[in-house]
Amino acid sequence: MGPRGLVITIDGPAGAGKTTVARLLAERLGYELIPTGAMYRALALSILRAGVPWEDSAALAHHLAPIEVRLKNGRVLLDGEDVTREIRTQAVADATSTLSMRREVRDKVTPLQRHAAEPGGVVLEGRDTGTVVCPHADAKFFVTASLESRARRRHAELAAQGIGADLDVVRDEIKDRDRQDTTRALAPLLKAADAVEIDTSDLTIEQVVERMSAAVETRLTTPERSRFYALMRMLAVGVMRAMFRLEAQGTEHIPRRGPVLLVSNHSSLLDPPLVGGACPRQLTFLAKAELFGVPGFGRLIHALNARPVRRDGADAAALRVALRVLEQGGALLVFPEGTRGAEGELREAKPGGALLAVMSGAPVVPVLVRGSGRAWPRGRRFPRPAKVRVAFGPPLRFPRPAGGDRKDYYDSVSRDMMAAIAQLQNH
């Protein structure tokens, strides 16, 4: 299982060029293109074939319930049938324009689109992909252009197809489509608050794709910074310095940019905030899933970049989340031992840390926390004042194995990580 690719959405009005740039961006990234409009067209084709009355909500819902629409290698499959050519007729286009505003149709197609995007490594193109379909997408774009530019482009497209059309008529049609898309009650065309807007009026297709590629590259290498995390860290560091006389050593070993995996010993509930306070970068860390069920506390630690992990066996979902953090250039903190131990005791590592180190290829920075087990040992209700030091060691690298027994290799990586943490005891 490799790192999960990003989910990228591209929305915009008719004639802005989003279909072309979406295809080219997907090709450049090696991602799967999900043209959401094609999925609507496939459903419209099915409804036309069956002769279902468009205004009969119950009949529409009943007809749509068992239908499967998939995209595979650029082809559109309707219940397994390749309908890529059939959905491009004018009759289907006209039906799609009306049916896409029906709630029964949107309630059917939106989950299909989300399911298609779930694996990541996708570019979705449409009108509500960044606001409705994938509101938590990794990168969002809103492609627009002046009405005049869009009318000229559409007029040229029709001419290339041998279709004669008056430019003024084309302009009026696009204006009407804009009004329909932006004022409809169900999923209107809107720019997502966190979308990058690109006006293509005076740009070539290549320039637009280049801008998008640069934005995606930045997203991959520069993780988002949380203002809430920054504020809470500032407050927490003040408390930790007063109560625990927190001291950080070796912070120069932490890469200032790009992915990094921090592996630390674990003897206290204080360890995540102590390492976070000592580290100059914002951290994402994995915490046992049970903590997220505590009212209030679960929401707080999630806002502080904690992500849940189950301790009863392998947690594939947590591994995917962790790999994604590293793929996007983030700093991830894990505790290879899994659970807390006694102060000064280093135990055998679980395999999760080694899997992350090898599969991500990220530099691994060993971390030793000293004193946290005295400040808040297991069984004590509240912490007490005690001196705490957090030391960071030189980064390690663990390449993917070329062959041989992978379990043995992961075991050796686990031992090497714990040995590097142990060496920090001598500093």
N, C-alpha and C positions, 0 to 999 in steps of 0.2 A: 504494500500500500504506500503510494507516494504522497507528497504534499498535495493538498487540495488547491485547485486553481481558484481564481477570483470569480465572483459573480458581478458582471458589468451590465448596466442598463443604459439604453440610448432611447430617449423619447424626443418628441418634437412634432410640429405641425406638418401637414402634407406639403410635399415639394421642397423640404429643407435639405434633403439628401441623406437622411439618416439610414435608409435601406442600404445604399451603396457603401457608406462609411462603416456601417456595422459589419457588412460582409468582409471588407478589406481589413478592418481591425481584427476580426476573428481569425482571418487567414494569417495575419502577421503574428498574432499571439499563439497560434496553434490551438485556438479554442473552438468550441462548438457554437454555431450560430443558431439562435432560436428566434425566427421571425414570427412574432406572436400573431400578426395579422393572418398568416397562412393557417394557423390553427383555427381562427375564427372562420376562415373561408372553408375549411374542411367540414366544420359543423354545419355551415350554411348549405354546402353541397348535399350533405346527408339529409337535411331537412327538406330541401327541394326535391330530392329523389323520392322521399317518403310521402311528399304531399301533405305534410303536417301544417295545419292552420297556424299562422304566425301569432295570431292574437289569443290563441287558446293556451293559457299558461300551463294547465295540467297536462295537455297533450304534448307540449314542448318538453316539459320536464320528464315525462314518461319516455319519450323518444330518445332524449339525450342521455338518460341515466346509464345505459350499458355501453355507450359508444366509447371507443378508445382512439385517441389521436396521438401519434408519435412522430417525431422528427428523427430521421436516420440518414446520415451521410448526405445531407442537403435535400433529401426527399421527404415528402409529407405522406404519412401512412394513415389511412382511415380504416380502422378495424383490420389492419394488415394489408389493405389494398393501397397501392401507390397511386395517389390522386394528384400528384404534383402538377400535371398538365391540366387536368379537369377543373381545378380550382381557379384557373386564370381566365375563365370566360367572363364576359361582361355580365351575364345573368347572375353568376355567383357573386361577382363584385357588388352588383346592385343589392342583392339579398343580404350580403354581409353588412353593408352600410346600415341597414335597418335592424337586422338581427343582433348586431353587436351592442345595441342599446337595450336589449331585453335582459332582464335580470336572470332569467332561467339560463340563458346562453352564457352570461358572464360567470354565474355560479358554477357552471360546468367547466369552462375553459381555464379560469384562474388557477384552480388546484392542479390542472394538467400542466400549466406553465411553471408553477412552483416546483412540481415534481421533476420536470425536465431540468430546472436550474439547480436542483438540490446537490448534485455531485460537484458543482463548481466547474471552473474552466469553461464558462459560457458567456456569450454576449447576447443579451435580449434586446430586441428592437421593437418599438411600438409606440403607444401613446400614454400608457399608465404603468409601465414596467418598473419605474423607480418610485412610484407613489402608492401603487396598489399591489402589484404582483410580487415585487421584491423590495419592500421598503427598507430592508436592512442590507441592501446590496453593498458590495465592497467599493465599487466605483460607479458613479452616476454621471451621465451627460445629458444635457438638454440642447438639441441641435435646432437652431432656428435660422431664419433669413427674412429679408424684407418681402412683402407681398409681391412687389414687382419682380424681384429675382426669382421667386418661386414660380410665378406665372410664366416667365420666360423659359425656365427650365422645363416645365410641364409642356409648354407649347413646342419646344424643340424635341422632346421625347415623342410626342404625338406625330410630329412631322417625320421623324426617323422611322416610325411604324407605318408611314404612308397615310396617316389620318389627318385630313385637313381640318383646322379649327381656328376660329378667330381669337386673337390674343385677348381681347376684351372679355370675351365669353369665358375663356379659361380663367382669367383673373377673377371674374365674378364667382365662378364655381369654387375656386379655392377660398375666396372670402366667405362664401356660404358654409363651406366645410369647416373653416376655422370657427365660425359662430356656433355651428352645431357641436363641434368637439369641446369647446370651452364652456358652453352653457348647459350641456346635458346634465341631468340630475345624477346619473350613474357613472362613476369613474370619469369625471371631466378631465380634459387635457390640462395638466398643471406642471409647472417646473418644481421638482422636489427641492426643498430648502437646502439640501446638501449636494445638489447637482452642479456640475461645472457647465456653464452655459457657453456655447460656441456659436457665434453668428457667422454663417457660411456665405453671406452675400458676396463678399469680395475675396473669398478663399477658394483655392483649388481643392479637389477631393484629397489629393496627397497632403496638402497642408493641414487639413482637418484631421486626417488619420495620424499625422505626425504629432499634432498637439495632444490627441487622445493617448497615443502610445507613451508620450512623455509623462502625462498625468498618471497613467497606470503604472509606469516604472517607479514614479515617486511613491505611489501607494504601496508598491511591493517592498520598497526599501526604507520607507519612513513611516512607521506606525503612528496612528493618531495619538495625540497627547490629550489626556483628560484634565480639564480645569479642576474638576472635583477632586481627582487624585492629587493634583499638585497642591491644592489648598489643604487637604487632609494630611498630606505628607508634611507640609510645613508645620502644621499644628502638632502632629505626632512626634516629629523630630524634637520640637521644643520640650514636650513632655518626657521623651526618652532621654534626652540629655540631662534633664533635671532629676529624674528618678533613677536612671540606670547609668548615668555618665557615659552615654553611648560614644564609642570610639570606633572609627572606621580605618582600616589599613589596607593598602594595596588596591585602591580604587583605580589606579592607573592601568590595571590589567583588564579593565572592562572596556570593550570597544565602544566608542562613543556613537557609532552608527552601525546599522546592519544587525542581522540576527545574532543572538547570543543566548546560550543555555547556561543558567547558573544552577549548580548542584550543591546542596548544603546539607550538613548534619541537622538533626532535629531532636531537640530535647524539651521544647516548650511551645505553648500556644503563642508566645511572643515572637517566635522566630520569623514568621512572614513580615510583620511590620518592622522588626529590627533590621532585617536584610533590606527591605524596601526603603527604610530611612537612611541606611548607610550607602545604598547604591545611587549613583548620580542619574540613573535612567529610570523611567517608569517601568514597572514590572507587571507582567501577568503571572498569576500563580494558580496552581491547582489545589483545591481544598476538598475535603471529603464531602460527599453529596449531602450527608445528614445536616451539615451546617446551614445549607440553603433552605431547609425547612423551618428554621427558627424564625418566628415572626419578627420582622424588622431587621434582624441581623443578617439574614440571607440576602435581602435587597441591598444592604449596606456593602457587604463584601463583594457582591456582584458589581456594584458601582465602582469598587476599588480594584477592578480587573481580576477578581477571583473567578475561577471556572470549576464546576463540579466534577469530581471523579469518584467512581465507585471503587471501594477497596476489596470487594469480594470477587476476585478474579480479574481477568483482562477487561478493560473498558475501551472498546474501539472508538466510541464517540469522543471520549476525552483525548485519546491519542490524536484523532483528526483535528480537534480544536487546537491542541498544543502544536502540531506540525504547521497548522495554518498561521499561528502567531509568529513562528520562526520564519515561515515563507514570506511573510509580510514585513520582515525586518525588525521584529519585536524582541524584547528581552523577556525570557521566560524563566521563572524560578520553580524548581522542583526539589523535593526531598526524597532522594533515592531509597532511604531506609523505609519509607512508607508511613511509619508511625513514630511517635515520640519515644525516646529512651532516656536513660539517666544522664545527668550532666557528665561530660567527659567521656562517655561511652560511644564508640562507633560500631555499628552493626552491619551485617551483610545487606547489600543493596538488592532491592527488587529489580526486575528486568526493565521496567518502564523507562527509567532514565537512560539506560544504554540504548534502547530502541530509538528514543528521540535523538540522541547524540549521533547515532549512525545514520538514521534515515534522513535527518535534516541536513547533515553535514556542517552544522553551525559550530563555531568555536564554543568550547565548554570551559567555563570558569568555575573552579572549585571554591567553595565558601565554607568557612568555619565560624560558627557562632559560639563564643565562650561566655559563660555566666548566665545565660537565659534560664538554664535549668535550676539555678539557685534563686533567680529572681521570681520565677513562677513554675515550680515543679509540679508534676502530676499529683493530684489529690489535694492541692491547696486551692482554696476558693478565690483568693485575691493575690495579685502580685505584691512583692515587697522590694524595697530598694536593694540594688546589687550592681556591681560594676559589670558592664557588658562590652565585649569587643567583637567586632565583625571583621574578619580578614578575608581578602580576595586573593587568589593565587593566579599564576600565569595560565593563560588559556591552553587547553588541550584540543587536539583534533583526532577524530576517529573516522577514517575512510570506510566506505562500504567494502565488505569482504568480497574478494574475487571468486572465492569458492570455499570448499571445506565445510565444516560443521558450524553453522551460524549460531547455534545455541552456545557452543564453546566460545565463539568470538564475543557474543554479547556478555557472557559471563566474565570474560577477561576485561571487557570495557568497564563493566560494573566494578570489578576489583581495582582497576586503574583509577577510576574516579574516586573511590573511597580512599585509596592510597594517597592521592593528591590532596584530599581533604585532611587526612591524617598528618601530612607533612607540614601543614599550616600550624599544627600544635607547637612546633619548634620555633616559631617566629615570635 
